[in-house]
Amino acid sequence: MSSKEFETDSNFRGVPFSRALEYVKDGGRAHRIGWSGRGMWIALGEGRKIPASQFWNRHTKAFAESQPDGVAEVLPYLILKTADDKILMGWLASQTDMLEKDWVLMHDHTPVTGEKNRQLEKI
């Protein structure tokens, strides 16, 4: 089922943000049916220690260089793939995003629908 098909399928039910967030924290991706932009999704940016040489921002690079081991710990964050094909690091959900129950869990580039979606709703 394509993204456009499940958005118009009256039998398809999304999941609440809390379930989508757990799915994303487990390594998946999710998006909202209610988002006006096509191709948008969220995913988790995993936290890890990064050497100064891998930072592209001069301030974070300088901070990492100032550390005894030359690395800085980057905390986990949410990533948003925008409708205009850009990556936003550090996305924050709006109140509307958090309260809606139209979140779609994605596997690779395919929405999780049907029985699999119903199973995930129960978790």
PyMOL CGO cylinders between C-alpha atoms (Angstrom):
from pymol import cmd
from pymol.cgo import CYLINDER

trace = [
    CYLINDER, 0.00, 0.00, 0.00, 1.47, 3.34, -1.01, 0.3, 1, 1, 1, 1, 1, 1,
    CYLINDER, 1.47, 3.34, -1.01, 1.54, 6.38, 1.26, 0.3, 1, 1, 1, 1, 1, 1,
    CYLINDER, 1.54, 6.38, 1.26, -1.27, 8.00, -0.72, 0.3, 1, 1, 1, 1, 1, 1,
    CYLINDER, -1.27, 8.00, -0.72, -3.44, 4.85, -0.55, 0.3, 1, 1, 1, 1, 1, 1,
    CYLINDER, -3.44, 4.85, -0.55, -3.30, 4.42, 3.22, 0.3, 1, 1, 1, 1, 1, 1,
    CYLINDER, -3.30, 4.42, 3.22, -4.03, 8.11, 3.78, 0.3, 1, 1, 1, 1, 1, 1,
    CYLINDER, -4.03, 8.11, 3.78, -7.36, 7.70, 1.98, 0.3, 1, 1, 1, 1, 1, 1,
    CYLINDER, -7.36, 7.70, 1.98, -8.14, 4.21, 3.35, 0.3, 1, 1, 1, 1, 1, 1,
    CYLINDER, -8.14, 4.21, 3.35, -10.97, 4.69, 5.86, 0.3, 1, 1, 1, 1, 1, 1,
    CYLINDER, -10.97, 4.69, 5.86, -10.06, 1.36, 7.49, 0.3, 1, 1, 1, 1, 1, 1,
    CYLINDER, -10.06, 1.36, 7.49, -6.56, 2.52, 8.35, 0.3, 1, 1, 1, 1, 1, 1,
    CYLINDER, -6.56, 2.52, 8.35, -6.09, 3.75, 11.90, 0.3, 1, 1, 1, 1, 1, 1,
    CYLINDER, -6.09, 3.75, 11.90, -3.00, 5.55, 13.03, 0.3, 1, 1, 1, 1, 1, 1,
    CYLINDER, -3.00, 5.55, 13.03, -1.41, 5.28, 16.45, 0.3, 1, 1, 1, 1, 1, 1,
    CYLINDER, -1.41, 5.28, 16.45, -0.91, 7.89, 19.19, 0.3, 1, 1, 1, 1, 1, 1,
    CYLINDER, -0.91, 7.89, 19.19, 2.31, 9.87, 19.39, 0.3, 1, 1, 1, 1, 1, 1,
    CYLINDER, 2.31, 9.87, 19.39, 3.42, 7.93, 22.48, 0.3, 1, 1, 1, 1, 1, 1,
    CYLINDER, 3.42, 7.93, 22.48, 3.40, 4.68, 20.47, 0.3, 1, 1, 1, 1, 1, 1,
    CYLINDER, 3.40, 4.68, 20.47, 5.12, 6.31, 17.50, 0.3, 1, 1, 1, 1, 1, 1,
    CYLINDER, 5.12, 6.31, 17.50, 7.80, 7.73, 19.79, 0.3, 1, 1, 1, 1, 1, 1,
    CYLINDER, 7.80, 7.73, 19.79, 8.50, 4.30, 21.30, 0.3, 1, 1, 1, 1, 1, 1,
    CYLINDER, 8.50, 4.30, 21.30, 8.76, 2.86, 17.79, 0.3, 1, 1, 1, 1, 1, 1,
    CYLINDER, 8.76, 2.86, 17.79, 11.19, 5.62, 16.77, 0.3, 1, 1, 1, 1, 1, 1,
    CYLINDER, 11.19, 5.62, 16.77, 13.24, 5.07, 19.94, 0.3, 1, 1, 1, 1, 1, 1,
    CYLINDER, 13.24, 5.07, 19.94, 13.48, 1.39, 18.95, 0.3, 1, 1, 1, 1, 1, 1,
    CYLINDER, 13.48, 1.39, 18.95, 15.02, 2.39, 15.61, 0.3, 1, 1, 1, 1, 1, 1,
    CYLINDER, 15.02, 2.39, 15.61, 11.97, 2.85, 13.38, 0.3, 1, 1, 1, 1, 1, 1,
    CYLINDER, 11.97, 2.85, 13.38, 10.58, 5.86, 11.57, 0.3, 1, 1, 1, 1, 1, 1,
    CYLINDER, 10.58, 5.86, 11.57, 7.12, 7.42, 11.79, 0.3, 1, 1, 1, 1, 1, 1,
    CYLINDER, 7.12, 7.42, 11.79, 5.08, 10.19, 10.21, 0.3, 1, 1, 1, 1, 1, 1,
    CYLINDER, 5.08, 10.19, 10.21, 1.67, 11.78, 10.58, 0.3, 1, 1, 1, 1, 1, 1,
    CYLINDER, 1.67, 11.78, 10.58, -1.18, 11.42, 8.12, 0.3, 1, 1, 1, 1, 1, 1,
    CYLINDER, -1.18, 11.42, 8.12, -2.14, 14.99, 9.07, 0.3, 1, 1, 1, 1, 1, 1,
    CYLINDER, -2.14, 14.99, 9.07, 1.13, 16.54, 7.91, 0.3, 1, 1, 1, 1, 1, 1,
    CYLINDER, 1.13, 16.54, 7.91, 0.54, 18.60, 4.80, 0.3, 1, 1, 1, 1, 1, 1,
    CYLINDER, 0.54, 18.60, 4.80, 4.02, 17.96, 3.40, 0.3, 1, 1, 1, 1, 1, 1,
    CYLINDER, 4.02, 17.96, 3.40, 4.64, 14.70, 1.59, 0.3, 1, 1, 1, 1, 1, 1,
    CYLINDER, 4.64, 14.70, 1.59, 7.58, 12.45, 2.37, 0.3, 1, 1, 1, 1, 1, 1,
    CYLINDER, 7.58, 12.45, 2.37, 8.06, 13.78, 5.90, 0.3, 1, 1, 1, 1, 1, 1,
    CYLINDER, 8.06, 13.78, 5.90, 9.10, 11.47, 8.74, 0.3, 1, 1, 1, 1, 1, 1,
    CYLINDER, 9.10, 11.47, 8.74, 10.85, 11.44, 12.10, 0.3, 1, 1, 1, 1, 1, 1,
    CYLINDER, 10.85, 11.44, 12.10, 13.65, 9.17, 13.31, 0.3, 1, 1, 1, 1, 1, 1,
    CYLINDER, 13.65, 9.17, 13.31, 16.04, 9.04, 16.22, 0.3, 1, 1, 1, 1, 1, 1,
    CYLINDER, 16.04, 9.04, 16.22, 19.52, 10.49, 15.99, 0.3, 1, 1, 1, 1, 1, 1,
    CYLINDER, 19.52, 10.49, 15.99, 21.53, 8.23, 18.25, 0.3, 1, 1, 1, 1, 1, 1,
    CYLINDER, 21.53, 8.23, 18.25, 23.73, 9.79, 20.85, 0.3, 1, 1, 1, 1, 1, 1,
    CYLINDER, 23.73, 9.79, 20.85, 27.42, 8.98, 20.76, 0.3, 1, 1, 1, 1, 1, 1,
    CYLINDER, 27.42, 8.98, 20.76, 30.85, 10.39, 21.39, 0.3, 1, 1, 1, 1, 1, 1,
    CYLINDER, 30.85, 10.39, 21.39, 32.24, 12.25, 18.39, 0.3, 1, 1, 1, 1, 1, 1,
    CYLINDER, 32.24, 12.25, 18.39, 35.85, 13.31, 17.82, 0.3, 1, 1, 1, 1, 1, 1,
    CYLINDER, 35.85, 13.31, 17.82, 36.47, 17.01, 17.24, 0.3, 1, 1, 1, 1, 1, 1,
    CYLINDER, 36.47, 17.01, 17.24, 37.51, 16.35, 13.63, 0.3, 1, 1, 1, 1, 1, 1,
    CYLINDER, 37.51, 16.35, 13.63, 33.97, 15.14, 12.77, 0.3, 1, 1, 1, 1, 1, 1,
    CYLINDER, 33.97, 15.14, 12.77, 32.15, 18.29, 13.89, 0.3, 1, 1, 1, 1, 1, 1,
    CYLINDER, 32.15, 18.29, 13.89, 31.32, 20.77, 11.15, 0.3, 1, 1, 1, 1, 1, 1,
    CYLINDER, 31.32, 20.77, 11.15, 30.22, 23.58, 13.48, 0.3, 1, 1, 1, 1, 1, 1,
    CYLINDER, 30.22, 23.58, 13.48, 33.20, 25.60, 14.70, 0.3, 1, 1, 1, 1, 1, 1,
    CYLINDER, 33.20, 25.60, 14.70, 31.76, 26.02, 18.21, 0.3, 1, 1, 1, 1, 1, 1,
    CYLINDER, 31.76, 26.02, 18.21, 31.08, 22.33, 18.81, 0.3, 1, 1, 1, 1, 1, 1,
    CYLINDER, 31.08, 22.33, 18.81, 34.42, 21.46, 17.23, 0.3, 1, 1, 1, 1, 1, 1,
    CYLINDER, 34.42, 21.46, 17.23, 36.22, 23.88, 19.58, 0.3, 1, 1, 1, 1, 1, 1,
    CYLINDER, 36.22, 23.88, 19.58, 34.36, 22.43, 22.55, 0.3, 1, 1, 1, 1, 1, 1,
    CYLINDER, 34.36, 22.43, 22.55, 35.36, 18.87, 21.60, 0.3, 1, 1, 1, 1, 1, 1,
    CYLINDER, 35.36, 18.87, 21.60, 38.96, 19.98, 21.08, 0.3, 1, 1, 1, 1, 1, 1,
    CYLINDER, 38.96, 19.98, 21.08, 38.97, 21.47, 24.59, 0.3, 1, 1, 1, 1, 1, 1,
    CYLINDER, 38.97, 21.47, 24.59, 38.07, 18.12, 26.15, 0.3, 1, 1, 1, 1, 1, 1,
    CYLINDER, 38.07, 18.12, 26.15, 40.90, 15.94, 27.52, 0.3, 1, 1, 1, 1, 1, 1,
    CYLINDER, 40.90, 15.94, 27.52, 40.18, 13.15, 25.01, 0.3, 1, 1, 1, 1, 1, 1,
    CYLINDER, 40.18, 13.15, 25.01, 39.27, 15.49, 22.11, 0.3, 1, 1, 1, 1, 1, 1,
    CYLINDER, 39.27, 15.49, 22.11, 35.70, 14.19, 21.87, 0.3, 1, 1, 1, 1, 1, 1,
    CYLINDER, 35.70, 14.19, 21.87, 32.25, 15.50, 22.80, 0.3, 1, 1, 1, 1, 1, 1,
    CYLINDER, 32.25, 15.50, 22.80, 29.24, 13.43, 23.73, 0.3, 1, 1, 1, 1, 1, 1,
    CYLINDER, 29.24, 13.43, 23.73, 26.24, 14.16, 21.51, 0.3, 1, 1, 1, 1, 1, 1,
    CYLINDER, 26.24, 14.16, 21.51, 22.92, 13.31, 23.17, 0.3, 1, 1, 1, 1, 1, 1,
    CYLINDER, 22.92, 13.31, 23.17, 20.10, 11.50, 21.32, 0.3, 1, 1, 1, 1, 1, 1,
    CYLINDER, 20.10, 11.50, 21.32, 17.77, 13.76, 19.32, 0.3, 1, 1, 1, 1, 1, 1,
    CYLINDER, 17.77, 13.76, 19.32, 14.82, 13.54, 16.95, 0.3, 1, 1, 1, 1, 1, 1,
    CYLINDER, 14.82, 13.54, 16.95, 15.41, 14.04, 13.24, 0.3, 1, 1, 1, 1, 1, 1,
    CYLINDER, 15.41, 14.04, 13.24, 12.73, 15.35, 10.88, 0.3, 1, 1, 1, 1, 1, 1,
    CYLINDER, 12.73, 15.35, 10.88, 12.97, 14.71, 7.14, 0.3, 1, 1, 1, 1, 1, 1,
    CYLINDER, 12.97, 14.71, 7.14, 11.22, 17.80, 5.79, 0.3, 1, 1, 1, 1, 1, 1,
    CYLINDER, 11.22, 17.80, 5.79, 8.80, 18.10, 2.88, 0.3, 1, 1, 1, 1, 1, 1,
    CYLINDER, 8.80, 18.10, 2.88, 11.46, 19.91, 0.86, 0.3, 1, 1, 1, 1, 1, 1,
    CYLINDER, 11.46, 19.91, 0.86, 13.95, 17.05, 1.31, 0.3, 1, 1, 1, 1, 1, 1,
    CYLINDER, 13.95, 17.05, 1.31, 16.10, 18.52, 4.05, 0.3, 1, 1, 1, 1, 1, 1,
    CYLINDER, 16.10, 18.52, 4.05, 17.13, 17.03, 7.39, 0.3, 1, 1, 1, 1, 1, 1,
    CYLINDER, 17.13, 17.03, 7.39, 16.27, 18.91, 10.57, 0.3, 1, 1, 1, 1, 1, 1,
    CYLINDER, 16.27, 18.91, 10.57, 18.31, 17.73, 13.54, 0.3, 1, 1, 1, 1, 1, 1,
    CYLINDER, 18.31, 17.73, 13.54, 16.64, 18.39, 16.88, 0.3, 1, 1, 1, 1, 1, 1,
    CYLINDER, 16.64, 18.39, 16.88, 12.95, 18.37, 15.87, 0.3, 1, 1, 1, 1, 1, 1,
    CYLINDER, 12.95, 18.37, 15.87, 10.41, 19.19, 18.59, 0.3, 1, 1, 1, 1, 1, 1,
    CYLINDER, 10.41, 19.19, 18.59, 6.85, 17.90, 18.40, 0.3, 1, 1, 1, 1, 1, 1,
    CYLINDER, 6.85, 17.90, 18.40, 4.08, 20.49, 18.59, 0.3, 1, 1, 1, 1, 1, 1,
    CYLINDER, 4.08, 20.49, 18.59, 1.15, 20.02, 20.96, 0.3, 1, 1, 1, 1, 1, 1,
    CYLINDER, 1.15, 20.02, 20.96, -0.96, 19.01, 17.97, 0.3, 1, 1, 1, 1, 1, 1,
    CYLINDER, -0.96, 19.01, 17.97, 1.62, 16.39, 16.94, 0.3, 1, 1, 1, 1, 1, 1,
    CYLINDER, 1.62, 16.39, 16.94, 1.65, 14.96, 20.47, 0.3, 1, 1, 1, 1, 1, 1,
    CYLINDER, 1.65, 14.96, 20.47, -2.13, 14.81, 20.82, 0.3, 1, 1, 1, 1, 1, 1,
    CYLINDER, -2.13, 14.81, 20.82, -3.04, 13.34, 17.42, 0.3, 1, 1, 1, 1, 1, 1,
    CYLINDER, -3.04, 13.34, 17.42, -3.63, 9.63, 16.86, 0.3, 1, 1, 1, 1, 1, 1,
    CYLINDER, -3.63, 9.63, 16.86, -2.77, 9.65, 13.16, 0.3, 1, 1, 1, 1, 1, 1,
    CYLINDER, -2.77, 9.65, 13.16, 0.87, 8.55, 13.43, 0.3, 1, 1, 1, 1, 1, 1,
    CYLINDER, 0.87, 8.55, 13.43, 2.00, 5.92, 10.97, 0.3, 1, 1, 1, 1, 1, 1,
    CYLINDER, 2.00, 5.92, 10.97, 4.81, 3.53, 11.83, 0.3, 1, 1, 1, 1, 1, 1,
    CYLINDER, 4.81, 3.53, 11.83, 7.15, 2.92, 8.90, 0.3, 1, 1, 1, 1, 1, 1,
    CYLINDER, 7.15, 2.92, 8.90, 9.32, -0.04, 7.95, 0.3, 1, 1, 1, 1, 1, 1,
    CYLINDER, 9.32, -0.04, 7.95, 12.03, 1.11, 5.56, 0.3, 1, 1, 1, 1, 1, 1,
    CYLINDER, 12.03, 1.11, 5.56, 10.01, 3.32, 3.17, 0.3, 1, 1, 1, 1, 1, 1,
    CYLINDER, 10.01, 3.32, 3.17, 6.74, 1.43, 3.67, 0.3, 1, 1, 1, 1, 1, 1,
    CYLINDER, 6.74, 1.43, 3.67, 4.04, 2.28, 6.21, 0.3, 1, 1, 1, 1, 1, 1,
    CYLINDER, 4.04, 2.28, 6.21, 3.16, -0.45, 8.69, 0.3, 1, 1, 1, 1, 1, 1,
    CYLINDER, 3.16, -0.45, 8.69, -0.52, -1.14, 8.01, 0.3, 1, 1, 1, 1, 1, 1,
    CYLINDER, -0.52, -1.14, 8.01, -3.18, -3.78, 8.45, 0.3, 1, 1, 1, 1, 1, 1,
    CYLINDER, -3.18, -3.78, 8.45, -2.66, -6.53, 11.02, 0.3, 1, 1, 1, 1, 1, 1,
    CYLINDER, -2.66, -6.53, 11.02, 0.89, -5.43, 11.88, 0.3, 1, 1, 1, 1, 1, 1,
    CYLINDER, 0.89, -5.43, 11.88, -0.39, -1.95, 12.74, 0.3, 1, 1, 1, 1, 1, 1,
    CYLINDER, -0.39, -1.95, 12.74, -3.16, -3.43, 14.92, 0.3, 1, 1, 1, 1, 1, 1,
    CYLINDER, -3.16, -3.43, 14.92, -0.58, -5.57, 16.74, 0.3, 1, 1, 1, 1, 1, 1,
    CYLINDER, -0.58, -5.57, 16.74, 1.61, -2.54, 17.37, 0.3, 1, 1, 1, 1, 1, 1,
    CYLINDER, 1.61, -2.54, 17.37, -1.36, -0.53, 18.67, 0.3, 1, 1, 1, 1, 1, 1,
    CYLINDER, -1.36, -0.53, 18.67, -1.75, -3.06, 21.51, 0.3, 1, 1, 1, 1, 1, 1,
    CYLINDER, -1.75, -3.06, 21.51, 1.83, -2.67, 22.72, 0.3, 1, 1, 1, 1, 1, 1,
]
cmd.load_cgo(trace, "trace")
